[in-house]
Each structure stands twice: as structure tokens, then as C-alpha cells.
Amino acid sequence: MDFSHTKTHPGTNVQIIKVLYRGRSLIPMWDQVETYAEVFRSFVNQNPEGITLIGYSQGGLIARAIVESTPNHTVHTLIIIASPQMGMYGIPDEVYESYSFMKRFVTSIELLGRFAYSTIGQLISIGGYWKDPNYLDDYKTKSKFLPVLNNEISHSKEKVSLSFCRENEDLI
């Protein structure tokens, strides 16, 4: 791929990590975090001078979870774009366009919310960060990903402090 930054920032190494895409991006969020973390650790080891990590949409949740759970990483800047850090409620049109089969199954937001908090719903990525304001108790007791990531419940996952940026760097 040719990136326009090569003219303005020659020598800048850009890596697009495509490990889980299309249907595989629907596996549970912690499984995605672990899958990407393996690639991330390798990349960090190859770049001890530091990296900028960018995550878009669901990838922003994954990037944050990786950084927060990886000690001694070399991320100096984490950029998260259009990511549901506080959860998702409702289905954007883009999801329907990408996964058209959902139109047949999703007839109401309430049904989707109940499904998201079910055992099967937690096996799908979106179920891990679905946050229905009408069912916050279900969110906190049944959701396996976002309440843990946001420290909204007690959990056993070891997390590194979010103040991970190197001195004189910004958290965006």
C-alpha cells in the first residue's frame, strides 16, 4: 500500500495489522485482544524506540485493551477514532451494510439487548461492549468485556495504568 505520509515523513514505518477481519471480527472481544496482542508484542519488540498505535471503531477498544494489559510496551501515543469506549446501544447503518444477515434477526433494540447479554450473545464481539441503559444490571453482571475494561466491576484481569504515555507525550 502506498501512503501519502511517505513523502512528508520518509522512513516512517506504517503497519496495518489484518489478523481478524470480516466474520472473524465477530469473535469474543477478549479473544480478539489476545490474538492481536501476539502480533502487537512482536511489533513492540521490533520497535524499541516507540510506536504510535491507532485503533478505529472496535479496533480502538482492542488497541486500548492491549495497551492497558501489556506491561513494558513501547506505545508513546494511542489514537482512538470513533470507538465505543463507553459502550454501544443501537445498530449503525454501517453494521447492517456489512452484515446484512442481521436485518433478518434484529427486529427490535430490546431483543438485541437481551440477546447481547445472553451466553450466546457474549460469544459475539458486539455483545461484549453492548451497553443498554435500560438493563445496566445485566450489563454489569453478564457482559464479559467492557465492564472489565472500564473498571465498572471487580475483576481479576491485570491491567496496566492508563497513564502509559512516555513523558512529554499526549494521550489522544
LINVENSUL-V113585 format. One record per backbone hydrogen bond with DSSP energy under -0.5 kcal/mol. NH is the residue of the N-H (numbers start at 1). CO is the residue of the C=O. E is the energy in kcal/mol with one decimal. If there is no record, write none. Layout:
nh=NH co=CO e=E
nh=NH co=CO e=E
This chain:
nh=3 co=1 e=-0.6
nh=6 co=3 e=-1.6
nh=7 co=4 e=-1.4
nh=8 co=4 e=-0.9
nh=9 co=5 e=-3.7
nh=12 co=9 e=-1.8
nh=14 co=12 e=-0.6
nh=17 co=15 e=-0.6
nh=18 co=16 e=-0.9
nh=19 co=17 e=-0.7
nh=21 co=19 e=-0.6
nh=24 co=21 e=-1.6
nh=25 co=22 e=-1.8
nh=26 co=23 e=-1.7
nh=27 co=24 e=-1.3
nh=32 co=28 e=-2.0
nh=33 co=29 e=-2.8
nh=34 co=30 e=-2.2
nh=35 co=31 e=-2.2
nh=36 co=32 e=-2.8
nh=37 co=33 e=-2.5
nh=38 co=34 e=-1.5
nh=39 co=35 e=-1.0
nh=40 co=36 e=-2.9
nh=41 co=37 e=-2.9
nh=42 co=38 e=-1.4
nh=43 co=39 e=-2.2
nh=44 co=40 e=-2.9
nh=45 co=41 e=-2.2
nh=46 co=42 e=-1.4
nh=47 co=43 e=-0.7
nh=47 co=44 e=-0.9
nh=50 co=47 e=-1.8
nh=51 co=74 e=-2.2
nh=53 co=51 e=-0.5
nh=53 co=77 e=-2.8
nh=55 co=79 e=-2.7
nh=57 co=81 e=-2.8
nh=59 co=56 e=-2.1
nh=60 co=57 e=-1.6
nh=61 co=57 e=-0.9
nh=62 co=58 e=-1.9
nh=63 co=59 e=-2.8
nh=64 co=60 e=-2.2
nh=65 co=61 e=-2.5
nh=66 co=62 e=-2.5
nh=67 co=63 e=-2.5
nh=68 co=64 e=-2.8
nh=69 co=65 e=-1.3
nh=70 co=66 e=-0.6
nh=70 co=67 e=-0.8
nh=71 co=69 e=-0.6
nh=73 co=70 e=-0.7
nh=76 co=51 e=-2.7
nh=77 co=51 e=-1.2
nh=79 co=53 e=-3.1
nh=79 co=77 e=-0.5
nh=80 co=78 e=-0.5
nh=81 co=55 e=-2.8
nh=85 co=83 e=-2.4
nh=87 co=84 e=-1.8
nh=88 co=129 e=-2.1
nh=92 co=90 e=-0.6
nh=95 co=92 e=-1.0
nh=96 co=92 e=-1.3
nh=97 co=93 e=-2.4
nh=98 co=94 e=-2.3
nh=99 co=95 e=-3.0
nh=102 co=99 e=-2.3
nh=103 co=100 e=-1.3
nh=104 co=101 e=-1.0
nh=105 co=101 e=-0.6
nh=105 co=102 e=-0.9
nh=106 co=102 e=-2.9
nh=107 co=105 e=-1.0
nh=112 co=108 e=-2.0
nh=113 co=109 e=-2.7
nh=114 co=110 e=-2.3
nh=115 co=111 e=-2.4
nh=116 co=112 e=-2.8
nh=117 co=113 e=-1.5
nh=118 co=115 e=-1.6
nh=121 co=115 e=-0.6
nh=122 co=118 e=-1.8
nh=123 co=120 e=-1.8
nh=124 co=121 e=-1.4
nh=125 co=26 e=-2.3
nh=127 co=124 e=-1.2
nh=128 co=124 e=-0.8
nh=128 co=125 e=-1.5
nh=129 co=125 e=-0.6
nh=129 co=126 e=-1.2
nh=130 co=126 e=-0.5
nh=131 co=88 e=-2.6
nh=133 co=131 e=-0.6
nh=135 co=132 e=-1.7
nh=139 co=135 e=-2.2
nh=140 co=136 e=-2.5
nh=141 co=137 e=-2.0
nh=142 co=138 e=-2.9
nh=143 co=138 e=-0.7
nh=143 co=139 e=-1.4
nh=146 co=128 e=-2.7
nh=148 co=145 e=-0.8
nh=149 co=145 e=-2.6
nh=150 co=146 e=-2.9
nh=151 co=148 e=-1.6
nh=152 co=147 e=-2.8
nh=153 co=147 e=-1.0
nh=160 co=68 e=-7.0
nh=164 co=162 e=-2.5
nh=169 co=166 e=-1.6
nh=172 co=78 e=-1.1
nh=172 co=170 e=-0.6
